[in-house]
Amino acid sequence: MKALNFLRQSQLGDRIGTEMALEYPEDLKYLDTHEYVRLEGDTATVGISAFAIDQLGDIVFLELPEVGSVVEKGESFGTVESVKAVEDLKSPVTGTVVEANAALVDAPETLIDDPYVAGWLIKVQVDDPSSLDNALSAEEYRSQVEGA
């Protein structure tokens, strides 16, 4: 399965450095597949990073799981389609989907404007919060995608 695997450092393009740099909130954990997680208690809010969205371009379709679905860490939980590609979304945790952002399905372009607040994808009741211990900090993720 693809996991936003088209996103490589070499494809960063001209946007970073010539325009305002992309943001990576410090309170989030990041995966090398470009998903992010905000863990509050045993609930994980999952989305995709500003870097991923920048690389995707115009997002035209989003498929998310239904509430009650079980997601597995490292496995696909949906897809995001842009004018450039269709990519699998990978779950950073194992657990049960307690909420899916239905507003994004109707208006996927919201991801571009606000990936970290209004642009979250799913909320998951996490089986094991320690499974995020190896996730990247904002600084580590920034270094990975920007080559800093």
C-alpha positions in Angstrom: 0.0 0.0 0.0 1.1 3.5 -0.6 1.3 5.9 2.3 1.7 9.3 0.9 4.8 7.8 -0.5 5.1 10.3 -3.3 6.2 12.8 -0.6 9.9 12.9 -0.6 12.4 15.6 0.4 13.5 16.0 -3.2 10.0 17.0 -4.2 9.7 19.8 -1.6 9.6 22.3 -4.5 9.9 26.1 -4.4 7.2 26.8 -1.8 9.4 26.4 1.2 12.1 29.1 1.3 10.4 31.4 -1.1 7.1 31.7 0.7 6.2 31.4 4.3 7.5 28.1 5.7 5.0 25.4 6.5 4.0 25.1 10.1 4.2 22.0 12.4 2.5 22.5 15.8 4.7 21.5 18.7 1.8 19.7 20.5 1.5 17.1 17.8 3.3 13.9 17.0 4.2 13.1 13.4 4.7 10.0 11.3 7.1 9.6 8.4 4.0 8.8 6.3 2.9 12.5 7.0 0.0 11.9 9.3 -0.1 13.7 12.6 -1.6 12.9 16.0 -2.9 14.9 18.9 -3.3 12.7 21.9 -5.7 13.8 24.7 -6.1 11.1 27.3 -6.8 7.9 25.2 -8.3 9.8 22.3 -6.1 10.5 19.2 -7.0 13.2 16.7 -5.5 12.2 13.4 -4.9 14.3 10.3 -2.3 15.0 7.6 0.5 17.5 7.9 0.8 20.8 6.1 3.7 19.3 4.2 1.6 16.5 2.8 -1.2 18.9 1.8 1.3 21.2 0.1 2.6 18.3 -1.9 -0.8 17.0 -2.8 -2.0 20.3 -4.2 -5.8 20.7 -4.8 -7.6 18.1 -2.8 -10.8 16.9 -4.6 -12.0 13.8 -2.7 -11.6 12.3 0.8 -12.7 8.9 2.0 -12.8 8.3 5.8 -13.9 5.3 7.9 -17.3 5.1 9.6 -17.6 5.7 13.4 -17.2 2.3 15.1 -14.6 1.1 12.6 -11.4 -0.4 14.0 -8.2 1.0 12.7 -4.8 -0.7 12.9 -1.5 1.1 13.4 0.3 1.3 10.0 -2.8 0.2 8.0 -4.9 2.3 5.6 -7.9 3.9 7.1 -9.0 5.9 4.0 -7.8 7.8 1.0 -7.1 11.4 -0.1 -7.4 12.3 -3.8 -5.9 15.4 -5.3 -5.5 16.5 -8.9 -2.0 14.9 -8.7 -2.5 11.5 -7.0 -4.7 9.2 -4.9 -3.0 8.2 -1.6 -3.7 5.9 1.3 -4.0 7.5 4.7 -2.2 5.4 7.4 -3.4 5.1 11.0 -0.7 6.1 13.5 -2.6 4.1 16.2 -4.7 1.0 16.8 -8.2 1.6 18.2 -11.9 2.4 17.4 -13.0 5.4 15.4 -15.2 7.6 17.6 -15.6 10.4 15.2 -14.9 11.2 11.5 -14.8 14.7 10.2 -17.8 14.5 7.8 -17.5 18.2 7.0 -14.2 17.4 5.2 -15.9 14.8 3.0 -18.2 17.6 1.7 -15.5 20.2 1.5 -12.0 18.5 1.3 -10.4 21.9 0.4 -10.7 22.8 4.1 -7.6 20.7 4.6 -5.6 23.3 2.7 -6.7 26.2 4.8 -6.6 24.6 8.2 -5.0 21.2 8.4 -4.5 21.2 12.2 -7.7 22.5 13.6 -10.7 22.2 11.2 -8.8 19.8 9.0 -8.6 16.8 11.4 -9.7 13.5 9.8 -10.6 11.1 12.5 -10.7 10.7 16.3 -9.7 7.3 17.6 -10.1 5.8 21.1 -6.6 4.4 21.3 -5.9 0.9 22.6 -2.4 1.6 23.7 -1.3 5.3 23.9 2.4 4.2 24.4 2.3 3.1 20.7 3.0 6.7 19.9 6.3 6.7 21.9 8.3 6.4 18.6 6.4 9.1 16.7 8.4 12.2 15.6 8.3 15.5 17.4 7.6 18.6 15.4 11.3 19.4 15.2 12.2 15.9 14.1 9.5 15.9 11.4 10.5 19.4 10.2 14.1 18.2 9.8 12.9 15.2 7.9 10.8 17.0 5.4 12.8 20.1 5.0 16.2 18.5 5.2 17.3 20.8 7.9 
